[in-house]
Amino acid sequence: MYTPLAKVQSEKADFDVVAKILHIHTLDEYTNELKLKDASGQVWFTLALNLKFPHLKAGEVVRIRSAQVDETSTHKKVLVLSHYSNILTFPHSSKLGKELRAKISDTVDKAAIKQKVQYNSVVLTEVDKKWANLPHTSLHDLFHDEAEAKDATYRTTFSVVKVEPGNVSEWTKAYDKKTKKATSNSAKGASGSQIY
């Protein structure tokens, strides 16, 4: 009861996938990007949190429960996991796991490793060319070490691991600089600056 990766783009709701992890690329201390391939020969990517899925290893066959296709990704095929999604590994004695482990080849991936191809993270936004040549500044340096240079422009890269609150209408709020209070945008007559 799972969907082949070759057919996931036609799915209208959540679906399950059984695939082999070809490669695990560490984005940061919290997030890994998994390169997946299934029996249909399709290669897809997904993000997995280290705290939630610390047991994953390259070469394992996994079942991903409740995935969706990321329609916003233009660079590569990406599966999006919800907070209730799960990645399950098969016991070593599992017939399906053994069969798929042997059937799904990772020769393309081994060739890429020999050529020292760098795996990239899933990029959701791109910097305007006006700022593209700025050096990357870590969030720690931005908020601690360089706090005195308030008028400077910085470029940083980070992964979003969770968005709170879950209600989309509460992602932005009206902020009153005089009272230093944030109020819901859904309140009528909300004025002032917008904050995220």
Residue pairs with C-beta under 8 A, 6 or more apart in sequence:
1 16
2 15
2 16
2 17
2 18
2 63
3 11
3 15
3 16
3 17
4 38
4 39
4 40
4 42
5 17
5 19
5 36
5 37
5 38
5 40
5 42
5 43
5 44
5 77
6 40
6 41
6 42
7 40
8 15
8 17
8 44
8 67
8 69
8 79
9 69
11 68
11 69
13 68
14 66
14 67
14 68
14 82
14 85
15 66
15 67
15 68
16 63
16 64
16 65
16 66
16 67
17 36
17 38
17 44
17 63
17 64
17 67
17 79
18 38
18 61
18 62
18 63
18 64
18 96
18 100
19 36
19 37
19 38
19 44
19 61
19 62
19 64
19 100
19 104
20 36
20 37
20 38
20 59
20 60
20 61
20 62
20 100
20 101
20 104
20 106
21 34
21 35
21 36
21 56
21 57
21 58
21 59
21 60
21 61
21 62
22 35
22 36
22 37
22 43
22 58
22 106
22 109
23 34
23 35
23 58
23 106
23 109
23 113
23 119
24 32
24 33
24 34
24 35
24 56
24 57
24 58
25 32
25 33
25 34
25 35
25 119
25 121
26 32
27 33
27 47
27 121
27 159
28 158
28 159
29 50
30 49
30 50
30 51
30 159
30 161
31 47
31 48
31 49
31 50
31 159
31 161
32 47
32 48
32 49
32 50
32 53
32 56
33 45
33 46
33 47
33 48
33 119
33 121
33 122
34 45
34 46
34 47
34 48
34 56
35 43
35 44
35 45
35 109
35 119
36 43
36 44
36 45
36 46
36 62
36 64
36 79
37 43
37 44
37 104
37 106
37 109
38 100
38 104
39 100
39 103
39 104
42 77
43 77
43 108
44 76
44 77
44 78
44 79
45 76
45 77
45 78
45 79
45 122
46 64
46 67
46 78
46 79
46 80
46 81
47 81
47 122
47 159
48 56
48 81
48 87
49 161
53 87
55 89
56 62
56 87
56 89
59 101
59 106
60 89
60 90
60 101
61 89
61 90
61 94
61 96
61 97
61 100
61 101
61 104
62 87
62 88
62 89
62 90
63 87
63 88
63 90
64 79
64 81
64 85
64 86
64 87
64 88
65 85
65 86
65 87
65 88
66 81
66 82
66 84
66 85
66 86
67 79
67 80
67 81
67 85
68 79
68 80
68 82
69 77
69 78
69 79
69 80
70 78
70 79
70 80
70 122
72 124
73 122
73 124
75 120
75 122
75 123
76 122
78 122
81 87
83 162
90 96
90 97
91 97
121 159
127 134
127 155
131 153
131 155
134 153
134 154
134 155
135 155
136 155
136 156
136 157
137 146
137 154
137 155
137 156
138 156
139 156
139 158
142 154
142 156
146 152
146 154
163 171
165 171
169 184
169 185
169 186
170 184
170 185
170 186
171 196
172 185
172 194
172 195
172 196
173 182
173 183
173 184
173 185
173 194
173 195
174 182
174 183
174 184
174 185
174 187
174 190
174 191
174 192
174 193
174 194
174 195
175 181
175 182
175 183
175 192
175 193
175 194
175 195
176 182
176 183
176 191
176 192
176 193
177 192
177 193
182 195
183 190
184 190
185 194
